[in-house]
Structures are given as structure tokens and as C-alpha cells.
């Protein structure tokens, strides 16, 4: 059944039912509701402000340098700044994980925050994201849970980055200019003041992702997004289509680089397909899923290799026991990775996962 | 600005419709004054770009102008919502060749699509009517709150987070309720012989 059919059928719903829905919809637009939201924002902003004050004092305690020289180190003059950063490929590769350096904080008037992050672990990669409906970022050492607006963008130079943004028509020029103006060093993070006005660039298609990666020109182009995974899986109407897609990926990507969507698929009705995509700064990495059928149980063992230095090289994520009534406990680090459970080749969203009683445990 | 807008009298639906009937261009202005914010919020759920939303709303105003008269809607808001949904779909389709982030509505329809995947409704007009009839019967048996949730999510494309805020419950609870609804819907369709 086509979406358009459902859409049109919904247009024929009883008017009284629609008005009930509109009533609920308008509740979220009501000034009272907004006030509540606004109050929450104020709370978060206050917390953020306190944090900024504490952080701004922190380097003074740690070094012998005066506050002025510290500031210089954190905010290099713009002329040498751009020179220093236009060729980031020459900067030394990080060997360890450091907390992010905060270079600019704005008091955000909006719920949630929009940020740019230049991960040290993946140089020349710009991460654009927001904490979405979550709180503003109060601790720069902890990235917020990624949402559908979080994207990674590769760039070779500042110019290249701006070109990319402006070529992608949905990215306004002022935004690119803003980045130029505040262009930070790798490892820096910027919070943008105006979350609402930023239009997230268009979603790169999955095959473009693969090509961009393989070309060697980019570190990665990644989209952290439910939409992405939905887009990836929902487009497969049949198991065959899915397999075909998977094959094409297998051909186009080298063993170490390709997205591993490992699957175990039982043709019978209790068949279960566990798809795991892993999106880290350095690219999609290997994850292994083993499913063993025992008496009424499926044991799913998930192992992930994280390139992210903080997490080490190879780290088992979980031993998961999956009873036949589909109660699955998945443990992961809570920061990266999205786990999609697909039954009979059909995508099951998070809400379905919840409905199955699946809970996510974060260490 | 808020102070100014407080002093402007907002007309009720009947008065605005009257303006449409007398072919008074201020009908659009009054509609805009009363419903612009609401329509933008709905459009935002259906389309991802601000420009598209604005285009869609402008199309909606124009369509209202063209269709009233002869139509005399009982609720201007509902009538405008229905028109806006149609225009939003057109815009979405028109631009569907571009790479786009699916809108909230598309995401919600994905879930419903999955739920209805085995149903026997055809994709023609007849199938749409049958499905609408089935949905109306299904909704009739739900509580008012459940119906509102269904319509807000699938008709208006409201995000789960916004619904959760409106109801003052967790997003998890909304996810669960929606999921339960879809299970119920599926059971209902099977019972009524609509699903193979």
C-alpha cells in the first residue's frame, strides 16, 4: 500500500476526530506550554552560563600563563588562524583522546543547542549537530545524544568547506560565513546562537556516502540519523531488494571500510534480522552479530570495533539473550551506534523496539 | 510587536468566511492573522524546509480564496488544514527527486504503511475510501485521547516529542501508545477481513 493512499484516506477522516487531533496539536503551541519550555531553557542556559564561567577559569589554574596569554592560545589571531587551519592535514594526528576545547559559547535562547564540532580523532571532519529536543550542551566533554540533525561533513580546506555548504543550496551563505569567521582548530567546538535559523543540509544518499569515502578525498560523510537508517532500510520493499543493495555495498566498499550490515535471517516466521549500523567519525566500522538458536531462545552476541580512541580498539558490547517473545536487551556505550531490529526483512523503528519490550541499557 | 498584535481584533471563522464570500481581499489577511502560526506549525511537520513551508502556506491561502465560495466550510481551520496537507504533498513530491530529509509526516506514515502492508485496500480511490471508512470505524472505538493522538501523529504529522510535551508525558509513553494503537489497528483490520 502506498503512502499516498494512506495520506489521502486520512483526509477523509471524520471531521470531529480531526478537530480532536488539532486540539491536541494546538496544546503544544499554546503560550502556557511555550512558557514551560521557555522556563526549561532558562534553567539550562543558566547552567550553561555557570559552566562557561567555571571552564573559562580552568586554564588559569592549570598553567602558569596569564589569562591573556591563555586567551591567545584559545583564540588565535584571525590572520595566522586561517593560515594555520587551511591545511589541517599537516597537523599531527592525535594519539589520544582529549576533552574538547571550548572556544566559543553563546547563551542560547533556544531549547536544545546547535553545535559544530571538529573531532580531534577525525581531522578535517566537521560535525554539525544539535541536541535536538534534549537539553543544551552543558558539558563539552560529553556530546549530546545524536539526533536526526547531526551530520558529519568532510572538508579539505576552509574554502572547500564553504564551497560545499553553499553548493548545497539549503545551507545559507551566512552560515558558511559564520563558520569561516569562527573557524576553529581541530578539536574545537562552536555553539551556534541561532538554532532555528539553521537549515540542515540535504541528506546525502547512501551510495554517495560510499563513493565519497572510497575516493580518499574525504575522511567521511556521515549522517547520524534515524532518517538515514530509515532511508536506508525503508527503501527495500523485499528481502531481495535488500540483499541486492547489500551486495552492491559489498562490492563498492573495501572490507575494512564498508558498512557492515550483518544479518541473520531465518526464512521461517520467527526469522529475525538484526541490522546494526555504526557511524563513527572514522567511518562505518565492523560489528558482528551472531545468532544461535537454542531452546526457545536466540542468543545475539554483538561485538563492535570502535575506532574512537576513548573506547579502545575492540570492545564487546553485549551478550544478549533474545527469548522467543522478543525481549531483547541491548547494551552499548550509549553514545554511538544505532541498533535496528528488523523482523522478516521489514524495518522496525525504535518505537517498535520499545513495543517489543526492548530496552537500551547504558553503562 | 506582541503588544501591538494584542490590540488587533481577531475575527471569528464566520466573519472571515463572510469576507471570502464578499470577495474582500482582507479575508486572506484575517486568515493569516488568525492561523498563520498554526498553519506554519502544521506545515513544518509535513515539510522540512522553511521556504517550502512558506510556499505551501501561500498556496493554501490562494486555494482558500479560490474555493470559498462555493465551499462554505464549517471550520475554516480544518478546511485550511486539509488544503495545506494537499499542497504540502504536492510540494514534497515535486521536490522528491532532490535529496531530502523525510518530514515528520513521512516518518509517521512509514509506521502506518508498515502496519497496513498486508491489507487488502487498493491504491485507487475506492481503496482510499474503504481505508478511510475502516479508520473511522476504528477511531470510533478509541477514547477521545487516543483518537487525538492518532490524528496528531498521522494526520498532522506532529512529532512524538511535541505530543509528549502537550500531554505532559514521556516520549517513551507516546511511542508505546502509538505502537499499541497500530497493533490494535492491525487486529481490527484482521477482524474486519481487511488483512490477508
HADDOCK unambig.tbl for C-alpha pairs under 7 A between the chains (distance, minus, plus):
assign (segid A and resid 1 and name CA) (segid B and resid 113 and name CA) 6.72 0.50 0.50
assign (segid A and resid 1 and name CA) (segid B and resid 116 and name CA) 6.98 0.50 0.50
assign (segid A and resid 1 and name CA) (segid B and resid 117 and name CA) 5.84 0.50 0.50
assign (segid A and resid 1 and name CA) (segid B and resid 123 and name CA) 6.34 0.50 0.50
assign (segid A and resid 2 and name CA) (segid B and resid 123 and name CA) 6.59 0.50 0.50
assign (segid A and resid 3 and name CA) (segid B and resid 109 and name CA) 6.30 0.50 0.50
assign (segid A and resid 3 and name CA) (segid B and resid 113 and name CA) 6.21 0.50 0.50
assign (segid A and resid 5 and name CA) (segid B and resid 123 and name CA) 5.59 0.50 0.50
assign (segid A and resid 5 and name CA) (segid B and resid 128 and name CA) 5.73 0.50 0.50
assign (segid A and resid 6 and name CA) (segid B and resid 128 and name CA) 7.00 0.50 0.50
assign (segid A and resid 8 and name CA) (segid B and resid 128 and name CA) 6.50 0.50 0.50
assign (segid A and resid 9 and name CA) (segid B and resid 128 and name CA) 4.77 0.50 0.50
assign (segid A and resid 9 and name CA) (segid B and resid 129 and name CA) 6.26 0.50 0.50
assign (segid A and resid 9 and name CA) (segid B and resid 131 and name CA) 6.05 0.50 0.50
assign (segid A and resid 9 and name CA) (segid B and resid 132 and name CA) 4.68 0.50 0.50
assign (segid A and resid 10 and name CA) (segid B and resid 132 and name CA) 6.22 0.50 0.50
assign (segid A and resid 10 and name CA) (segid B and resid 155 and name CA) 6.18 0.50 0.50
assign (segid A and resid 11 and name CA) (segid B and resid 82 and name CA) 6.69 0.50 0.50
assign (segid A and resid 12 and name CA) (segid B and resid 132 and name CA) 5.71 0.50 0.50
assign (segid A and resid 13 and name CA) (segid B and resid 132 and name CA) 5.97 0.50 0.50
assign (segid A and resid 13 and name CA) (segid B and resid 136 and name CA) 5.96 0.50 0.50
assign (segid A and resid 14 and name CA) (segid B and resid 136 and name CA) 6.38 0.50 0.50
assign (segid A and resid 17 and name CA) (segid B and resid 147 and name CA) 6.49 0.50 0.50
assign (segid A and resid 17 and name CA) (segid B and resid 148 and name CA) 6.89 0.50 0.50
assign (segid A and resid 18 and name CA) (segid B and resid 151 and name CA) 6.00 0.50 0.50
assign (segid A and resid 20 and name CA) (segid B and resid 148 and name CA) 4.97 0.50 0.50
assign (segid A and resid 21 and name CA) (segid B and resid 147 and name CA) 6.97 0.50 0.50
assign (segid A and resid 21 and name CA) (segid B and resid 148 and name CA) 3.90 0.50 0.50
assign (segid A and resid 21 and name CA) (segid B and resid 149 and name CA) 6.36 0.50 0.50
assign (segid A and resid 21 and name CA) (segid B and resid 151 and name CA) 4.75 0.50 0.50
assign (segid A and resid 21 and name CA) (segid B and resid 152 and name CA) 4.71 0.50 0.50
assign (segid A and resid 22 and name CA) (segid B and resid 152 and name CA) 6.55 0.50 0.50
assign (segid A and resid 24 and name CA) (segid B and resid 148 and name CA) 6.20 0.50 0.50
assign (segid A and resid 24 and name CA) (segid B and resid 152 and name CA) 6.79 0.50 0.50
assign (segid A and resid 24 and name CA) (segid B and resid 166 and name CA) 6.79 0.50 0.50
assign (segid A and resid 25 and name CA) (segid B and resid 152 and name CA) 5.90 0.50 0.50
assign (segid A and resid 25 and name CA) (segid B and resid 158 and name CA) 6.99 0.50 0.50
assign (segid A and resid 27 and name CA) (segid B and resid 166 and name CA) 5.38 0.50 0.50
assign (segid A and resid 28 and name CA) (segid B and resid 162 and name CA) 6.15 0.50 0.50
assign (segid A and resid 28 and name CA) (segid B and resid 165 and name CA) 6.43 0.50 0.50
assign (segid A and resid 28 and name CA) (segid B and resid 166 and name CA) 4.58 0.50 0.50
assign (segid A and resid 199 and name CA) (segid B and resid 49 and name CA) 6.93 0.50 0.50
assign (segid A and resid 202 and name CA) (segid B and resid 99 and name CA) 5.67 0.50 0.50
assign (segid A and resid 202 and name CA) (segid B and resid 100 and name CA) 5.18 0.50 0.50
assign (segid A and resid 202 and name CA) (segid B and resid 101 and name CA) 6.30 0.50 0.50
assign (segid A and resid 203 and name CA) (segid B and resid 99 and name CA) 5.56 0.50 0.50
assign (segid A and resid 203 and name CA) (segid B and resid 100 and name CA) 5.43 0.50 0.50
assign (segid A and resid 203 and name CA) (segid B and resid 101 and name CA) 5.59 0.50 0.50
assign (segid A and resid 204 and name CA) (segid B and resid 99 and name CA) 6.51 0.50 0.50
assign (segid A and resid 205 and name CA) (segid B and resid 99 and name CA) 6.86 0.50 0.50
assign (segid A and resid 227 and name CA) (segid B and resid 101 and name CA) 6.82 0.50 0.50
assign (segid A and resid 227 and name CA) (segid B and resid 102 and name CA) 6.65 0.50 0.50
assign (segid A and resid 351 and name CA) (segid B and resid 175 and name CA) 5.07 0.50 0.50
assign (segid A and resid 351 and name CA) (segid B and resid 176 and name CA) 6.62 0.50 0.50
assign (segid A and resid 351 and name CA) (segid B and resid 179 and name CA) 6.50 0.50 0.50
assign (segid A and resid 352 and name CA) (segid B and resid 179 and name CA) 6.33 0.50 0.50
assign (segid A and resid 354 and name CA) (segid B and resid 176 and name CA) 6.67 0.50 0.50
assign (segid A and resid 355 and name CA) (segid B and resid 176 and name CA) 5.74 0.50 0.50
assign (segid A and resid 355 and name CA) (segid B and resid 179 and name CA) 6.14 0.50 0.50
